[in-house]
Amino acid sequence: MTDLVIPAHLLPADGRFGCGPSRVRQGQVDALVAASRTLLGTSHRQAPVRSLVGSVRRGLAELLGAPEGWEVVLGNGGSTAFWDAAAFGLIERRSQHCAYGEFGAKFAKAAGAPWLSAPDVRTAPAGAAVGPEPVDGVDVYAWPHNETSTGVAAPVRRVAAEGALTVVDATSAAGGIAFDAAEADVYYFAPQKNLGSDGGLWFALCSPAALERVARIAASDRFIPEFLSLQAAVDNSRLEQTLNTPALSTLVLLDAQLRWMLEQGGLAWAAERTRTSSALLYDWAEATPWAQPFVTAPEDRSPVVVTIDFDGVDAAGVAAALRANGIVDTEPYRKLGRNQLRIGTFASVDPDDVASLIACIEHVVERTA
């Protein structure tokens, strides 16, 4: 199947549809090249890099619609580091986790720290969602806004539990799905998806209640490693820096993406763009005899990660043929093990490229099935 040549007129202008690291636009690359002469390889304690950090923090606050008093905090490491940091410095006694994919389950595992009560974990089978439920003694309610592994999205709504924090993983949602920032106390993410950046940093939009919780735990007698200290991240962020040297390339790419997104119309524009792209795929799958959306409930379907099951067609073979023609990263999530394609429709993906992708899939299937 990899010998099959797709006609050039069918190919998308950009063949990157990954759900791991996502498309990086040429404008971001140009910004990185320009920064190579002024920022890369310079001190993160000096004004130029701190100005960059400040620009990113302001851009994220504007894009995400930060309410008065909310702060953008950043720290070294990605989402995995944030889960451990939350176990040390955000959860007081016990947390509840909605786990319907890899990220939800991994945060739940990190919250099983010996100084905390065992987390309450609510699960759903792959391809479905489950919501939070108030439980006595729980002070953090956590779930993913978008589950990258399965293509399930869930609403961001504050849990009505006095004194508890609503903590939402937004790694594949931030910048691509509209939401009300006031509905979450912590909206955290790594910037590799809609925000078109690289790894090495986590970001979190934090409410005053979350900042107060972080400060209170930091002032207690709980042991907290400095690298995983959320209070250290808050303190350094207010100085427009990180505890250790930040990933400067990540910041440059992110800053360029934020400027582009805000110029286009901000989160409302980006959310409409991802909805348009994903709808093309969902509508096509529902109208195609040998394909169907993996997420059966329309209200649970992600606008930024589309998973399509195949019936009677070898999805792995289709993905291999696409890859041989320069259309890459449509393979399914490795641990899900389904006969499907997983397609990123993040904000940098042009809907016209999605339409071209569909034509290419049909071309491959018509000649190989």
N, C-alpha and C positions, 0 to 999 in steps of 0.2 A: 504493500500500500504506500510505502514511502517513495516509490518510484513514480507515483502519480504527480503530474504537473498541473497545477491550477492555473488557468489563463490569467495573465497579468491584469486584465481589465476587471477581474472579479476580486482581486486582492485588496485588503484595506490599506489605507495610506500608512498606518502604523499597526503592526501585527502583534503588539504586546497586550495581552489580556490577563496578566497574572493577578492572583489574589494574595500572593506573598508581598514582596516588594513590588510596587506597581509602576506604571509609566512615570518616567521623569521627562518633562517637556524640554524641548530644545532651549526655550527661554531660561529655564533653570540651569541648564548646562552652561549657557552663556554667562549667567550670573556667577557660576562657580569658577569659570575661567577668569573672569574679571577679578574675583576675590583672591585668586592665586597670587596676585601681585600686591595685595593690600592687607589681607586678613589671614590666609592660611599660613601656618607656621609662626604666628605671633602670639603674644601673651594674652590669655583670657582675662587677666586682671586689668588690662589697660582699656582706655576709652573706646577704641574702634570695635573690639569684640563685645564689650559691654553695651555699646550702642546697638549692635546687631541683636543681642539678646533682648534688649528693650524693644526694638522694632518687632521682633517675633511675638513677644508678650502682648504688645498693643494690638498687633494684627490678629492674634488668636482671640483676644477679648472682643474685638469688633466683629470678627467673623461669627463667633459663637453666641453673640448677643449677651455678654456678661452683665448681669444685673449690678446695681450699685452695691459695693462692698465685696463682690466676688474678686478673687485674685487668680492670675495664671501663675502656677508654680511649675518649675521644671527641675529635673534631677538627672544624675548620671544613670545609665542603664536603660533598659526598655521596660515593657509591661511586666516581664517576669520579676525585675527588680522592684517594681512598684508593688506587686502582690506581697513580697516579703516585707517591704517597708510598711505596708498597711497592717500586716500582722503585728509588727512591732509598735507602730505609732498611730494607728487610726481605730482599730478595733479595741474597745475597752474590755469587754468580757466575752461576748459571743456574737457571731455573725450568721446571717442567712444568705445562702447562695442559690441562685437559679442556674442550673447547669444543663444546657441543651446543646453542648458542643465543647470543643477543646478549651477555650478561654475560660468559660464559666467553671468548668471542672478543675482547671489548674489553680484558679484563685481559691476555690474551696479547699483544695489540698494544702495550699500555703497557709490558710487560716486554721489548720489543724495544729497550730503551734502549742507546745506543752503549757505555756502560761495562759492559754485561753481555754474556755469551755469548748467542747466539740461543736463544730458548726452545724447548723441545720441546713441540709442540702435538699433542695427540691429539684427533681430531675424530670426530663421529658425525653422520649425517644428521638433519635436523630431525625431532623426534618420537621420537628414540632417545637413549640415554645411552652414555657411554664412561667407564671408570674409569681411575685412575692406574696407572702401571706403573713400579716402581723403575728408575732409570737412573743410571749412574755420573756424578758431577759435578753432579747436580741437588740443590739445597739447599732449594727450596720446591716443594711440590706443591699445585696450586690447582685448584679446581673449584667450581661453584655447587651449593649444597644444593638449590636449586629454580631452574629456569630459567623466568623469567617469560614470555619470548617464546613458548615452545613448550608449556609445561605438563608438563615433564619434571622429576622429582625424582630425586636420587641420594643414597645413604647417606653419612653422615659417619663415616669410618673412618680411623684413623691409618695412614699409609703406613709400612711397615716398612723404613725407610732411615735408617741411623745418622746422626745429626747434622742431618737434614733436618726442615723444618717443614711441617706440614699446615695449609693456609690455605684456608678455606671461605667463599665468598660466601653470605651468608644474607639478602640484602635482602628477598626475598619469602617466606622461610622462618621467620625469627626470630619466635618467639611463636606459630607455627601448626603447626610440625612437631616432634614429639618427637625428641630426640637426646641423646647422651652427650657433654657438654662436654669431657670428658677426652680424647676422640678427635680433637680439633682444637687446634692451637696458636694459631690466630687465626680467630675466627668473627666476621666483620664484616658490617655492614649499614647501610643508610639506613633510617629508621623509617617509611616511608610506607605499608606494607602491613598485616600483621597488627597492627602497633603503632599504626596509625591516626593517624599524626602527619604532619608536613609536612617540607619539605626543608631543606637548608642545613647539615646535620651528618652525620657518620658516627660509628658506634660499633663497637668491637671488643672481644670477650672474648679476652684474651691470656694465654697460659701463661707460666710463668717462663722457659722456653726462648726463647719469642718475645721477651720483654722483654730478656733477655740479648743476643739477636741484635741488637735495635734499638740497645741501648746500645753494643755493640761496633762496629757500623757507624758510628754517630754519632761515636765517638771516633777513627775512622780519618781518612785524608786525603781521603775522598770528598766532593765538593762536594754539599751538600744545601740547597736553598732553605728558609728558615725556615718558610714557610707549609706546605711539604710534609715537614717534619721529624717523623717519628714520635716521636723522643725528646722534642721540644718538646711534642707532644700528650700523651705519658706524664707529663712533668713538670707540665704545666698541669692534667691530669686529677687528679693527686694533690693539687692545690690546689683542686679542685672548680671549675675554670674552663676556658676555651679560650684559645688564643693571641690571637685577635681576638674581638670581640663575638659571642656565639653567637646563633642564631635562637631567641629567647626563646619565641615562640609554639610552635615545634617542641617545646621542652622541656616547656612546660606541657601540651600535648596528650599528649605521651608519658607524662609522669608520671601524668596522670589515667587513661590507658589501662592502665598497669602496675598501678596500685592496683586497678582494676576486675578485671583478669585474675587477679591474685593472690587477690582476694576470692572469685572464682568457683571457684578450685581450681588456678590456675597453669597451667603448660605442659601437664600431663596433661589438664586440662579443655579447654584450647584445642585441643589436637591431636585429641581425640575429637570436638569440635564441627566442626572442618574436615573430618575424615574422614566424618562423618555427612552434611554438606552435599555434598561432592564425590561420595560414593557414590550419592546420589540422582540426580545427573546422569549418572554413568557407567552405572549400572544402566538408567536410562531410555534412554540412547543405544543401548545394546546390545540393548534390546528394541524399538527403533523402526526400521522398515524404511529410512527415509530419513536416518538419523543414525548415527554411530559415533564412538567416541573416536578422536581423532587419534593419541594415543600408544597403540600397539598392545599393548605389553607391560604387563600390569597392574602389575608391580613397579616400572615406571618412571613410573607415573601420579602426578601431583602431587595432594595433597589440598587445595591452596590455589589453584591455577590450573588450571581445567578447559577443555580445548580439544576442541570437538566439530565434526567434519566433517559437512557436509550433502551428500546425493546426490540430485540432481533437484529440489532446493529452493534458492532464492536466499537464502543466508544474509545477504547485505548488505541485501536487502529486508526480511527478518525483523527484523534489527537496527534498521532505520529505523522500522519499524512499532512496535517496542518503545519506541524513543526518543520517538516521537510520543505515546506513552502514559505517559511518565515513567519508563520502565525504561531506564536509560542504561548506556553503556560496555560493551556486549556484543560490540562489533566485534572482528574478529581483529587480531592484531598486524600493524601496517602493512607490515613488511618480509617477512612470511611469505607474503602473497599467496594465501591459501587460502580456499576457500568454507566458512567455519567461523565459529562463535561462540567467543569466549574469555570465560570467566566467572570472576570472582574469588569464591572461597569462603573468604575470610580470616576471622579469628576474630570480627570484629564482625558478620559476616553470619549472620542467624538461619536455621537450616535450614528453618523454615516459609516464609521468603521464597524460598528456592530451590525448594521445592515449588510455590509460586505462580508463579514464573518459568517452570517447566516447563509448567504449565497455560496460561500466556499464550503461550508458543511454539507449543504445539499449537493453540491457538485461532487464531493468526495463520495458521499453515500450512494448517489445514483450510479457511480462507476465501480463501486466495490461491493455493494450489498448483494 
